[in-house]
Structure formats: structure tokens, C-alpha cells
Amino acid sequence: MARMLFIELFVPQNALDADQCRRVAQSLLRHTAHDAEEEMEGPSAGIFASQFHVVVHRPETWVVGERPVGPGDPSPYMVRVHAPGPWRKDISAHIIGAFTKAITDVAPDAVVQMHVLGVPEGSIGVQGKPMTSAELVEMMNDPLRQAYAEGKALMDPMCGMLVELGKAPALEHEGTLYGFCCEGCRTEFIAKKEKEAARAGTG
């Protein structure tokens, strides 16, 4: 489930030290990609990882219910996730649950709120060029395009990412071998095929 995300984490100044902020940011990145980057190797892994960014803000002023947040108060955390619009619905449930856990693992008393925002098609720019969600996937596929032409890579049927044979989750279904960028896409594919089979059985 290849995704390009820009993540902003807002943390009260008195809540976490610099090391804890780094740990939370790194944990958000790990959860973002469903650990898919660990299943990729070579140039694709680098391009994939470069599409995820986390910025931690520690504002001097934070007011909740007309009252400034101070030492001893429950610490509010706000996460704002920017994703290409077509992907927002698919990723929201996973992102909200995983990011909340990533924060509370470091700060158990955190009160976490989250906004997952869909960036309209054509409103994401890379190297000065507006790009659609499909074009972003194509950009990430560049390192494996030749391998795909040679039959050494497969296209994930769920998200369109190219993956190397033998280096990614795979599944043979009705005589066809499918490759997936991560276990999340493989799980979604299985569920889709099971629904199709159930509909066919009742038709």
C-alpha cells in the first residue's frame, strides 16, 4: 500500500524532550509504510522511503478550552496527515489507530487527536511538477521498470507498485502469481477475491 505522506505532529513544549520527539517521529514513519520499506531492497526502497516526512512542532502557546496547557495538565497531541486525496479513505483507519499507538507507547497519558487530510489531485508537486496519485506511483516504480519488462518484477494489483520477485510478499491465485508491496495489500487482495467468490457463488 504505497503512500506518500507528510505528517505534522504538534506536541506541547513541556510534554516530550528532543529524544522522545525523535522516537515518536521515527515510530510514525514505521507505521506509515506498514513496514513495507523493510520488505523492499535496492533503489525502490530509497525512493519509497523518501516519500514520507515527519515534522514535529512544539508551539510556545497551546490553549484548550480557553485555558493554556501547562505542566501537570493532560498533554494534548495533534497529528495532521497530508495524503493524496484518492488514498485518504483507504488509509485513515490504519493511520489513526497506528499513530495513536505510536504516540501512547512513548507518552502513555497523551490525549491524541488526528486529522487525515486529502490533498486534491494535481495539488502535490515534486521537483516543480504537479503530480497525480498515479504519477507518484509511476515515479516510485522507475527503478524496477526494466526488471518488470524482463519478467523479474511484478505489479501489485492493489496499488500499482512494482516489486521484485522473491523480495516481496507474494500469492498464487488461480494459476497466476501476484506480488505485493506489503502485507497490507496482500491482505486486501485476499479479502477482495473472497468477496468476489462469495458473490459468484450466490449469483
TORPA-4810 file (N, C-alpha, C, O; in nm, 3 decimals):
<nodes>
NODE_1_0.085_-0.118_0.000_0.000_0.000_0.000_0.088_0.123_0.000_0.100_0.193_0.101_M
NODE_2_0.148_0.148_-0.110_0.243_0.258_-0.120_0.173_0.391_-0.103_0.074_0.419_-0.171_A
NODE_3_0.222_0.472_-0.015_0.159_0.600_0.012_0.265_0.708_0.023_0.378_0.682_0.065_R
NODE_4_0.228_0.831_-0.015_0.315_0.946_0.005_0.248_1.033_0.109_0.137_1.081_0.087_M
NODE_5_0.314_1.053_0.222_0.252_1.127_0.331_0.345_1.234_0.386_0.467_1.216_0.393_L
NODE_6_0.285_1.346_0.425_0.355_1.449_0.501_0.282_1.457_0.635_0.163_1.486_0.640_F
NODE_7_0.355_1.433_0.742_0.296_1.421_0.875_0.346_1.532_0.965_0.467_1.554_0.975_I
NODE_8_0.254_1.602_1.029_0.289_1.704_1.126_0.241_1.660_1.264_0.124_1.626_1.282_E
NODE_9_0.332_1.661_1.360_0.299_1.626_1.498_0.316_1.749_1.584_0.424_1.807_1.590_L
NODE_10_0.209_1.789_1.651_0.212_1.905_1.741_0.217_1.853_1.884_0.129_1.778_1.928_F
NODE_11_0.321_1.895_1.958_0.345_1.846_2.093_0.369_1.966_2.186_0.448_2.054_2.151_V
NODE_12_0.302_1.974_2.303_0.331_2.083_2.397_0.478_2.081_2.437_0.538_1.974_2.449_P
NODE_13_0.535_2.196_2.457_0.678_2.206_2.486_0.719_2.128_2.610_0.831_2.078_2.618_Q
NODE_14_0.630_2.117_2.707_0.667_2.051_2.833_0.641_1.901_2.830_0.662_1.833_2.930_N
NODE_15_0.594_1.847_2.715_0.550_1.708_2.712_0.663_1.610_2.685_0.677_1.512_2.759_A
NODE_16_0.744_1.633_2.583_0.848_1.540_2.543_0.980_1.612_2.527_0.983_1.729_2.488_L
NODE_17_1.091_1.543_2.556_1.221_1.601_2.526_1.257_1.571_2.380_1.182_1.502_2.311_D
NODE_18_1.370_1.623_2.335_1.408_1.611_2.194_1.423_1.465_2.153_1.382_1.427_2.043_A
NODE_19_1.481_1.381_2.240_1.500_1.241_2.206_1.365_1.169_2.192_1.347_1.088_2.102_D
NODE_20_1.272_1.199_2.283_1.140_1.137_2.274_1.066_1.181_2.147_0.997_1.100_2.085_Q
NODE_21_1.082_1.308_2.109_1.021_1.357_1.986_1.073_1.278_1.865_0.997_1.241_1.776_C
NODE_22_1.205_1.254_1.863_1.263_1.177_1.753_1.208_1.034_1.752_1.177_0.980_1.645_R
NODE_23_1.196_0.974_1.869_1.145_0.837_1.877_1.001_0.828_1.825_0.967_0.735_1.753_R
NODE_24_0.918_0.925_1.863_0.780_0.925_1.816_0.777_0.944_1.665_0.703_0.875_1.595_V
NODE_25_0.857_1.039_1.613_0.859_1.065_1.469_0.901_0.940_1.392_0.840_0.907_1.290_A
NODE_26_1.005_0.872_1.439_1.051_0.750_1.371_0.946_0.640_1.378_0.931_0.563_1.283_Q
NODE_27_0.874_0.632_1.490_0.769_0.532_1.504_0.654_0.561_1.407_0.597_0.469_1.349_S
NODE_28_0.621_0.689_1.391_0.516_0.725_1.295_0.555_0.683_1.155_0.472_0.633_1.079_L
NODE_29_0.682_0.704_1.120_0.729_0.664_0.987_0.719_0.514_0.966_0.679_0.467_0.860_L
NODE_30_0.756_0.438_1.070_0.748_0.292_1.057_0.605_0.247_1.034_0.578_0.163_0.949_R
NODE_31_0.512_0.304_1.111_0.372_0.266_1.097_0.314_0.314_0.966_0.224_0.250_0.911_H
NODE_32_0.364_0.425_0.915_0.311_0.482_0.791_0.317_0.383_0.677_0.219_0.365_0.605_T
NODE_33_0.431_0.321_0.659_0.453_0.237_0.542_0.418_0.091_0.565_0.452_0.007_0.482_A
NODE_34_0.350_0.059_0.674_0.317_-0.081_0.704_0.445_-0.165_0.703_0.440_-0.285_0.673_H
NODE_35_0.557_-0.104_0.735_0.687_-0.172_0.732_0.723_-0.221_0.592_0.807_-0.310_0.578_D
NODE_36_0.659_-0.164_0.490_0.687_-0.210_0.353_0.829_-0.181_0.311_0.888_-0.259_0.235_A
NODE_37_0.888_-0.070_0.359_1.023_-0.039_0.317_1.122_-0.145_0.362_1.227_-0.161_0.300_E
NODE_38_1.090_-0.219_0.470_1.179_-0.325_0.515_1.170_-0.446_0.421_1.261_-0.528_0.418_E
NODE_39_1.059_-0.456_0.345_1.042_-0.568_0.254_1.099_-0.536_0.116_1.107_-0.624_0.030_E
NODE_40_1.140_-0.410_0.094_1.196_-0.370_-0.034_1.347_-0.361_-0.023_1.402_-0.340_0.086_M
NODE_41_1.413_-0.376_-0.136_1.558_-0.363_-0.138_1.598_-0.279_-0.259_1.519_-0.260_-0.352_E
NODE_42_1.721_-0.230_-0.256_1.773_-0.159_-0.371_1.714_-0.021_-0.389_1.665_0.039_-0.292_G
NODE_43_1.717_0.032_-0.512_1.672_0.168_-0.540_1.527_0.195_-0.501_1.494_0.305_-0.458_P
NODE_44_1.440_0.095_-0.517_1.299_0.115_-0.484_1.280_0.152_-0.338_1.197_0.236_-0.304_S
NODE_45_1.358_0.088_-0.251_1.345_0.115_-0.108_1.378_0.260_-0.077_1.311_0.324_0.004_A
NODE_46_1.483_0.313_-0.142_1.521_0.452_-0.119_1.416_0.550_-0.168_1.384_0.646_-0.098_G
NODE_47_1.363_0.526_-0.287_1.259_0.615_-0.340_1.133_0.606_-0.254_1.071_0.708_-0.224_I
NODE_48_1.098_0.484_-0.215_0.979_0.465_-0.132_0.993_0.542_-0.001_0.902_0.615_0.039_F
NODE_49_1.107_0.525_0.067_1.127_0.590_0.196_1.128_0.741_0.184_1.087_0.811_0.277_A
NODE_50_1.174_0.793_0.071_1.184_0.938_0.055_1.049_1.007_0.043_1.042_1.129_0.046_S
NODE_51_0.942_0.930_0.030_0.809_0.989_0.014_0.739_1.014_0.147_0.624_1.058_0.148_Q
NODE_52_0.806_0.986_0.258_0.744_1.003_0.389_0.823_1.101_0.473_0.944_1.087_0.490_F
NODE_53_0.753_1.201_0.525_0.819_1.307_0.604_0.740_1.330_0.732_0.617_1.328_0.732_H
NODE_54_0.813_1.351_0.841_0.751_1.389_0.968_0.818_1.516_1.018_0.940_1.526_1.024_V
NODE_55_0.736_1.614_1.055_0.785_1.737_1.116_0.719_1.750_1.253_0.597_1.738_1.265_V
NODE_56_0.800_1.773_1.356_0.747_1.788_1.492_0.745_1.936_1.528_0.848_2.004_1.523_V
NODE_57_0.628_1.986_1.564_0.612_2.125_1.609_0.597_2.126_1.761_0.525_2.044_1.817_H
NODE_58_0.664_2.220_1.827_0.649_2.237_1.972_0.612_2.382_1.998_0.698_2.462_2.036_R
NODE_59_0.485_2.418_1.979_0.442_2.558_1.989_0.458_2.614_2.130_0.441_2.545_2.230_P
NODE_60_0.492_2.743_2.134_0.505_2.810_2.264_0.370_2.830_2.331_0.362_2.831_2.454_E
NODE_61_0.266_2.844_2.252_0.132_2.868_2.307_0.037_2.759_2.261_0.027_2.729_2.142_T
NODE_62_-0.033_2.700_2.358_-0.132_2.597_2.328_-0.248_2.617_2.425_-0.230_2.604_2.546_W
NODE_63_-0.364_2.650_2.373_-0.481_2.679_2.455_-0.589_2.576_2.425_-0.623_2.552_2.309_V
NODE_64_-0.643_2.515_2.530_-0.752_2.418_2.516_-0.867_2.465_2.604_-0.851_2.482_2.725_V
NODE_65_-0.984_2.486_2.543_-1.099_2.531_2.621_-1.074_2.661_2.693_-1.115_2.677_2.808_G
NODE_66_-1.007_2.755_2.626_-0.976_2.889_2.679_-0.871_2.887_2.789_-0.848_2.989_2.856_E
NODE_67_-0.808_2.773_2.809_-0.709_2.763_2.917_-0.576_2.713_2.860_-0.572_2.609_2.795_R
NODE_68_-0.468_2.787_2.885_-0.338_2.742_2.835_-0.299_2.608_2.896_-0.323_2.582_3.014_P
NODE_69_-0.239_2.524_2.815_-0.188_2.396_2.864_-0.061_2.422_2.942_0.029_2.491_2.894_V
NODE_70_-0.053_2.367_3.063_0.064_2.390_3.146_0.116_2.261_3.206_0.056_2.155_3.187_G
NODE_71_0.227_2.268_3.280_0.282_2.149_3.345_0.177_2.082_3.434_0.104_2.150_3.506_P
NODE_72_0.170_1.952_3.429_0.075_1.879_3.511_-0.058_1.854_3.443_-0.135_1.769_3.488_G
NODE_73_-0.088_1.927_3.335_-0.212_1.906_3.262_-0.198_1.783_3.171_-0.087_1.749_3.131_D
NODE_74_-0.309_1.716_3.139_-0.302_1.610_3.038_-0.248_1.670_2.909_-0.293_1.776_2.865_P
NODE_75_-0.153_1.604_2.847_-0.086_1.659_2.730_-0.164_1.628_2.602_-0.181_1.511_2.566_S
NODE_76_-0.211_1.732_2.533_-0.276_1.707_2.405_-0.173_1.689_2.294_-0.070_1.756_2.294_P
NODE_77_-0.200_1.600_2.205_-0.115_1.579_2.087_-0.206_1.589_1.965_-0.314_1.529_1.962_Y
NODE_78_-0.163_1.664_1.867_-0.239_1.677_1.743_-0.153_1.625_1.628_-0.039_1.667_1.612_M
NODE_79_-0.208_1.535_1.549_-0.138_1.482_1.433_-0.217_1.524_1.308_-0.338_1.501_1.299_V
NODE_80_-0.147_1.583_1.214_-0.209_1.623_1.088_-0.136_1.550_0.976_-0.016_1.568_0.955_R
NODE_81_-0.211_1.466_0.905_-0.154_1.383_0.800_-0.206_1.431_0.664_-0.326_1.438_0.642_V
NODE_82_-0.113_1.464_0.575_-0.150_1.508_0.441_-0.119_1.392_0.345_-0.006_1.345_0.337_H
NODE_83_-0.222_1.347_0.272_-0.205_1.236_0.179_-0.276_1.269_0.048_-0.372_1.347_0.048_A
NODE_84_-0.231_1.211_-0.063_-0.307_1.229_-0.187_-0.453_1.191_-0.167_-0.484_1.087_-0.108_P
NODE_85_-0.543_1.277_-0.216_-0.685_1.260_-0.190_-0.742_1.123_-0.216_-0.817_1.072_-0.133_G
NODE_86_-0.709_1.058_-0.331_-0.769_0.927_-0.358_-0.733_0.819_-0.257_-0.802_0.718_-0.247_P
NODE_87_-0.625_0.842_-0.180_-0.581_0.740_-0.084_-0.634_0.763_0.057_-0.623_0.676_0.143_W
NODE_88_-0.692_0.881_0.081_-0.726_0.919_0.219_-0.820_0.818_0.285_-0.796_0.774_0.397_R
NODE_89_-0.927_0.782_0.215_-1.026_0.692_0.275_-0.965_0.556_0.307_-0.993_0.499_0.412_K
NODE_90_-0.881_0.505_0.217_-0.822_0.372_0.236_-0.729_0.365_0.356_-0.722_0.263_0.423_D
NODE_91_-0.657_0.474_0.382_-0.554_0.468_0.485_-0.597_0.521_0.621_-0.528_0.498_0.720_I
NODE_92_-0.710_0.593_0.628_-0.744_0.665_0.752_-0.755_0.574_0.873_-0.698_0.605_0.978_S
NODE_93_-0.828_0.463_0.861_-0.849_0.376_0.978_-0.716_0.323_1.030_-0.692_0.323_1.151_A
NODE_94_-0.630_0.277_0.939_-0.500_0.225_0.982_-0.415_0.335_1.045_-0.356_0.316_1.151_H
NODE_95_-0.409_0.449_0.978_-0.325_0.559_1.026_-0.368_0.606_1.164_-0.284_0.625_1.252_I
NODE_96_-0.497_0.625_1.184_-0.547_0.676_1.313_-0.512_0.580_1.426_-0.463_0.622_1.531_I
NODE_97_-0.537_0.451_1.405_-0.506_0.354_1.511_-0.357_0.338_1.535_-0.313_0.337_1.649_G
NODE_98_-0.280_0.327_1.427_-0.136_0.302_1.440_-0.064_0.423_1.498_0.025_0.407_1.582_A
NODE_99_-0.101_0.543_1.453_-0.033_0.663_1.503_-0.066_0.688_1.649_0.021_0.729_1.726_F
NODE_100_-0.190_0.663_1.688_-0.226_0.681_1.829_-0.143_0.588_1.917_-0.095_0.628_2.023_T
NODE_101_-0.126_0.463_1.872_-0.044_0.368_1.948_0.102_0.411_1.951_0.168_0.400_2.054_K
NODE_102_0.153_0.461_1.838_0.293_0.504_1.833_0.320_0.615_1.935_0.427_0.618_1.997_A
NODE_103_0.224_0.704_1.953_0.243_0.815_2.047_0.226_0.767_2.191_0.307_0.801_2.277_I
NODE_104_0.121_0.689_2.217_0.097_0.646_2.355_0.199_0.544_2.404_0.215_0.526_2.525_T
NODE_105_0.270_0.478_2.313_0.380_0.390_2.355_0.490_0.471_2.422_0.556_0.423_2.515_D
NODE_106_0.510_0.595_2.376_0.613_0.681_2.433_0.555_0.770_2.544_0.621_0.796_2.644_V
NODE_107_0.431_0.815_2.525_0.365_0.904_2.622_0.229_0.844_2.658_0.129_0.881_2.597_A
NODE_108_0.224_0.753_2.755_0.100_0.679_2.785_-0.019_0.768_2.820_-0.134_0.728_2.797_P
NODE_109_0.005_0.886_2.875_-0.106_0.973_2.916_-0.148_1.072_2.807_-0.229_1.161_2.832_D
NODE_110_-0.095_1.057_2.688_-0.124_1.151_2.580_-0.271_1.146_2.540_-0.333_1.040_2.534_A
NODE_111_-0.326_1.263_2.512_-0.461_1.275_2.457_-0.443_1.308_2.309_-0.408_1.421_2.274_V
NODE_112_-0.468_1.210_2.222_-0.431_1.222_2.081_-0.554_1.253_1.995_-0.656_1.185_2.002_V
NODE_113_-0.541_1.358_1.915_-0.640_1.388_1.812_-0.569_1.384_1.677_-0.449_1.410_1.668_Q
NODE_114_-0.644_1.352_1.573_-0.579_1.333_1.443_-0.668_1.385_1.331_-0.790_1.368_1.334_M
NODE_115_-0.604_1.447_1.233_-0.672_1.488_1.111_-0.600_1.423_0.993_-0.480_1.443_0.975_H
NODE_116_-0.672_1.345_0.913_-0.617_1.289_0.791_-0.676_1.370_0.676_-0.796_1.362_0.648_V
NODE_117_-0.592_1.447_0.609_-0.638_1.541_0.507_-0.601_1.490_0.368_-0.487_1.451_0.344_L
NODE_118_-0.697_1.491_0.279_-0.672_1.451_0.141_-0.632_1.570_0.056_-0.706_1.668_0.046_G
NODE_119_-0.515_1.563_-0.006_-0.469_1.669_-0.095_-0.529_1.644_-0.234_-0.510_1.536_-0.289_V
NODE_120_-0.602_1.741_-0.290_-0.667_1.718_-0.420_-0.568_1.678_-0.529_-0.452_1.719_-0.527_P
NODE_121_-0.617_1.598_-0.624_-0.534_1.556_-0.736_-0.473_1.678_-0.807_-0.541_1.778_-0.831_E
NODE_122_-0.346_1.666_-0.839_-0.278_1.775_-0.908_-0.224_1.882_-0.817_-0.162_1.978_-0.864_G
NODE_123_-0.246_1.868_-0.686_-0.200_1.970_-0.590_-0.074_1.930_-0.516_-0.029_2.003_-0.427_S
NODE_124_-0.016_1.816_-0.551_0.113_1.776_-0.495_0.218_1.798_-0.602_0.204_1.752_-0.716_I
NODE_125_0.323_1.869_-0.566_0.430_1.897_-0.662_0.559_1.830_-0.622_0.596_1.833_-0.504_G
NODE_126_0.628_1.769_-0.716_0.758_1.706_-0.694_0.854_1.761_-0.798_0.830_1.750_-0.918_V
NODE_127_0.963_1.821_-0.750_1.063_1.881_-0.840_0.999_1.980_-0.938_1.033_1.984_-1.056_Q
NODE_128_0.905_2.060_-0.886_0.844_2.165_-0.965_0.732_2.122_-1.057_0.682_2.203_-1.135_G
NODE_129_0.691_1.994_-1.050_0.588_1.942_-1.140_0.468_1.892_-1.060_0.485_1.809_-0.970_K
NODE_130_0.346_1.940_-1.092_0.227_1.883_-1.027_0.213_1.736_-1.065_0.236_1.698_-1.179_P
NODE_131_0.174_1.654_-0.966_0.164_1.510_-0.992_0.035_1.455_-0.935_-0.008_1.493_-0.826_M
NODE_132_-0.026_1.364_-1.010_-0.143_1.292_-0.960_-0.095_1.173_-0.876_0.024_1.143_-0.872_T
NODE_133_-0.189_1.107_-0.808_-0.153_0.990_-0.728_-0.094_0.881_-0.817_0.001_0.813_-0.776_S
NODE_134_-0.149_0.863_-0.936_-0.097_0.761_-1.028_0.045_0.795_-1.073_0.129_0.706_-1.086_A
NODE_135_0.072_0.923_-1.095_0.206_0.965_-1.137_0.308_0.947_-1.025_0.425_0.918_-1.052_E
NODE_136_0.264_0.962_-0.900_0.354_0.938_-0.787_0.395_0.791_-0.782_0.512_0.760_-0.758_L
NODE_137_0.299_0.702_-0.806_0.331_0.559_-0.809_0.426_0.529_-0.924_0.521_0.452_-0.908_V
NODE_138_0.402_0.589_-1.039_0.490_0.568_-1.154_0.632_0.613_-1.122_0.729_0.547_-1.162_E
NODE_139_0.646_0.726_-1.051_0.778_0.774_-1.013_0.849_0.674_-0.924_0.968_0.649_-0.941_M
NODE_140_0.776_0.616_-0.829_0.837_0.519_-0.739_0.868_0.387_-0.811_0.950_0.309_-0.764_M
NODE_141_0.802_0.364_-0.923_0.826_0.240_-0.998_0.947_0.248_-1.091_0.993_0.144_-1.141_N
NODE_142_1.000_0.366_-1.115_1.107_0.383_-1.213_1.223_0.284_-1.197_1.266_0.226_-1.297_D
NODE_143_1.275_0.261_-1.075_1.392_0.172_-1.063_1.365_0.027_-1.106_1.459_-0.046_-1.139_P
NODE_144_1.239_-0.015_-1.106_1.207_-0.154_-1.138_1.141_-0.171_-1.274_1.096_-0.281_-1.308_L
NODE_145_1.134_-0.065_-1.351_1.063_-0.074_-1.479_1.129_-0.175_-1.574_1.061_-0.252_-1.641_R
NODE_146_1.264_-0.175_-1.580_1.335_-0.268_-1.666_1.318_-0.411_-1.616_1.299_-0.503_-1.696_Q
NODE_147_1.326_-0.431_-1.485_1.306_-0.564_-1.429_1.166_-0.616_-1.459_1.147_-0.735_-1.484_A
NODE_148_1.067_-0.528_-1.458_0.930_-0.567_-1.490_0.920_-0.612_-1.635_0.854_-0.711_-1.666_Y
NODE_149_0.986_-0.537_-1.723_0.985_-0.573_-1.865_1.051_-0.708_-1.890_1.015_-0.779_-1.983_A
NODE_150_1.148_-0.743_-1.805_1.221_-0.869_-1.818_1.156_-0.983_-1.741_1.209_-1.094_-1.738_E
NODE_151_1.042_-0.958_-1.678_0.974_-1.062_-1.602_1.035_-1.088_-1.466_1.007_-1.192_-1.405_G
NODE_152_1.118_-0.995_-1.417_1.181_-1.013_-1.287_1.112_-0.934_-1.176_1.157_-0.934_-1.062_K
NODE_153_1.004_-0.867_-1.210_0.927_-0.791_-1.113_0.779_-0.807_-1.145_0.741_-0.838_-1.258_A
NODE_154_0.695_-0.786_-1.045_0.551_-0.796_-1.061_0.487_-0.664_-1.019_0.545_-0.586_-0.945_L
NODE_155_0.365_-0.641_-1.069_0.292_-0.522_-1.029_0.188_-0.557_-0.924_0.106_-0.647_-0.944_M
NODE_156_0.192_-0.486_-0.812_0.094_-0.506_-0.706_-0.044_-0.473_-0.763_-0.066_-0.360_-0.808_D
NODE_157_-0.138_-0.569_-0.762_-0.269_-0.543_-0.821_-0.355_-0.446_-0.741_-0.457_-0.399_-0.790_P
NODE_158_-0.315_-0.417_-0.618_-0.395_-0.328_-0.534_-0.353_-0.182_-0.546_-0.438_-0.093_-0.544_M
NODE_159_-0.224_-0.156_-0.558_-0.178_-0.016_-0.558_-0.094_0.022_-0.679_-0.063_0.139_-0.698_C
NODE_160_-0.056_-0.078_-0.762_0.020_-0.048_-0.882_0.170_-0.040_-0.863_0.241_-0.012_-0.959_G
NODE_161_0.220_-0.065_-0.742_0.364_-0.062_-0.720_0.431_-0.184_-0.782_0.375_-0.294_-0.781_M
NODE_162_0.551_-0.163_-0.838_0.631_-0.274_-0.887_0.714_-0.331_-0.774_0.770_-0.256_-0.694_L
NODE_163_0.723_-0.464_-0.767_0.800_-0.530_-0.662_0.885_-0.640_-0.725_0.845_-0.702_-0.824_V
NODE_164_1.002_-0.663_-0.667_1.092_-0.765_-0.719_1.047_-0.905_-0.680_1.005_-0.928_-0.566_E
NODE_165_1.056_-0.997_-0.775_1.026_-1.136_-0.745_1.118_-1.188_-0.636_1.239_-1.164_-0.639_L
NODE_166_1.062_-1.257_-0.540_1.142_-1.315_-0.433_1.179_-1.220_-0.322_1.239_-1.261_-0.223_G
NODE_167_1.144_-1.091_-0.336_1.181_-0.993_-0.233_1.059_-0.918_-0.180_1.073_-0.811_-0.122_K
NODE_168_0.941_-0.973_-0.201_0.819_-0.908_-0.157_0.714_-1.014_-0.128_0.726_-1.126_-0.178_A
NODE_169_0.611_-0.982_-0.048_0.503_-1.078_-0.026_0.441_-1.119_-0.159_0.425_-1.036_-0.248_P
NODE_170_0.406_-1.246_-0.173_0.351_-1.297_-0.299_0.238_-1.394_-0.268_0.222_-1.442_-0.156_A
NODE_171_0.160_-1.420_-0.372_0.047_-1.512_-0.358_0.012_-1.565_-0.497_0.002_-1.489_-0.593_L
NODE_172_-0.005_-1.697_-0.506_-0.052_-1.756_-0.631_-0.202_-1.776_-0.620_-0.251_-1.841_-0.528_E
NODE_173_-0.275_-1.721_-0.716_-0.421_-1.730_-0.714_-0.469_-1.772_-0.851_-0.446_-1.703_-0.950_H
NODE_174_-0.537_-1.885_-0.856_-0.592_-1.939_-0.981_-0.487_-1.943_-1.092_-0.514_-1.907_-1.207_E
NODE_175_-0.367_-1.990_-1.054_-0.261_-2.010_-1.151_-0.178_-1.887_-1.184_-0.085_-1.896_-1.264_G
NODE_176_-0.210_-1.774_-1.125_-0.134_-1.651_-1.150_-0.060_-1.609_-1.024_-0.118_-1.609_-0.916_T
NODE_177_0.068_-1.574_-1.038_0.147_-1.528_-0.925_0.135_-1.376_-0.913_0.159_-1.304_-1.010_L
NODE_178_0.097_-1.329_-0.796_0.084_-1.187_-0.769_0.188_-1.144_-0.666_0.218_-1.219_-0.573_Y
NODE_179_0.243_-1.027_-0.682_0.336_-0.971_-0.585_0.278_-0.846_-0.522_0.197_-0.777_-0.584_G
NODE_180_0.319_-0.817_-0.399_0.260_-0.707_-0.323_0.369_-0.624_-0.256_0.473_-0.676_-0.214_F
NODE_181_0.345_-0.494_-0.248_0.445_-0.407_-0.186_0.451_-0.427_-0.035_0.552_-0.394_0.027_C
NODE_182_0.344_-0.481_0.025_0.341_-0.501_0.170_0.232_-0.602_0.203_0.150_-0.638_0.117_C
NODE_183_0.231_-0.648_0.326_0.130_-0.746_0.369_-0.009_-0.685_0.367_-0.108_-0.756_0.348_E
NODE_184_-0.019_-0.552_0.387_-0.149_-0.486_0.384_-0.218_-0.504_0.251_-0.337_-0.534_0.245_G
NODE_185_-0.143_-0.484_0.141_-0.201_-0.502_0.007_-0.236_-0.648_-0.018_-0.338_-0.678_-0.079_C
NODE_186_-0.151_-0.739_0.029_-0.180_-0.883_0.011_-0.310_-0.920_0.084_-0.393_-0.993_0.030_R
NODE_187_-0.327_-0.870_0.206_-0.448_-0.898_0.283_-0.571_-0.842_0.213_-0.676_-0.907_0.207_T
NODE_188_-0.559_-0.720_0.160_-0.671_-0.658_0.089_-0.707_-0.738_-0.036_-0.825_-0.755_-0.068_E
NODE_189_-0.606_-0.787_-0.105_-0.630_-0.866_-0.227_-0.706_-0.994_-0.194_-0.802_-1.029_-0.262_F
NODE_190_-0.662_-1.064_-0.089_-0.729_-1.188_-0.049_-0.875_-1.160_-0.014_-0.964_-1.234_-0.055_I
NODE_191_-0.899_-1.053_0.062_-1.036_-1.018_0.101_-1.121_-0.986_-0.022_-1.237_-1.025_-0.030_A
NODE_192_-1.062_-0.915_-0.118_-1.134_-0.882_-0.241_-1.173_-1.008_-0.318_-1.287_-1.021_-0.364_K
NODE_193_-1.078_-1.101_-0.332_-1.106_-1.224_-0.405_-1.210_-1.310_-0.333_-1.292_-1.375_-0.398_K
NODE_194_-1.207_-1.310_-0.200_-1.307_-1.386_-0.125_-1.446_-1.329_-0.145_-1.543_-1.404_-0.156_E
NODE_195_-1.457_-1.196_-0.150_-1.587_-1.131_-0.174_-1.636_-1.163_-0.314_-1.754_-1.190_-0.334_K
NODE_196_-1.544_-1.158_-0.411_-1.584_-1.189_-0.549_-1.633_-1.333_-0.560_-1.731_-1.361_-0.630_E
NODE_197_-1.564_-1.425_-0.491_-1.604_-1.566_-0.495_-1.741_-1.586_-0.429_-1.824_-1.664_-0.476_A
NODE_198_-1.764_-1.513_-0.319_-1.893_-1.525_-0.250_-2.007_-1.472_-0.337_-2.115_-1.530_-0.341_A
NODE_199_-1.981_-1.361_-0.407_-2.084_-1.307_-0.497_-2.112_-1.402_-0.611_-2.228_-1.422_-0.650_R
NODE_200_-2.006_-1.460_-0.666_-2.023_-1.554_-0.776_-2.101_-1.678_-0.733_-2.178_-1.735_-0.810_A
NODE_201_-2.081_-1.718_-0.607_-2.149_-1.836_-0.557_-2.297_-1.816_-0.532_-2.375_-1.911_-0.530_G
NODE_202_-2.336_-1.689_-0.513_-2.477_-1.659_-0.488_-2.547_-1.608_-0.612_-2.668_-1.581_-0.610_T
NODE_203_-2.470_-1.593_-0.724_-2.528_-1.537_-0.846_-2.608_-1.639_-0.926_-2.662_-1.605_-1.031_G
</nodes>
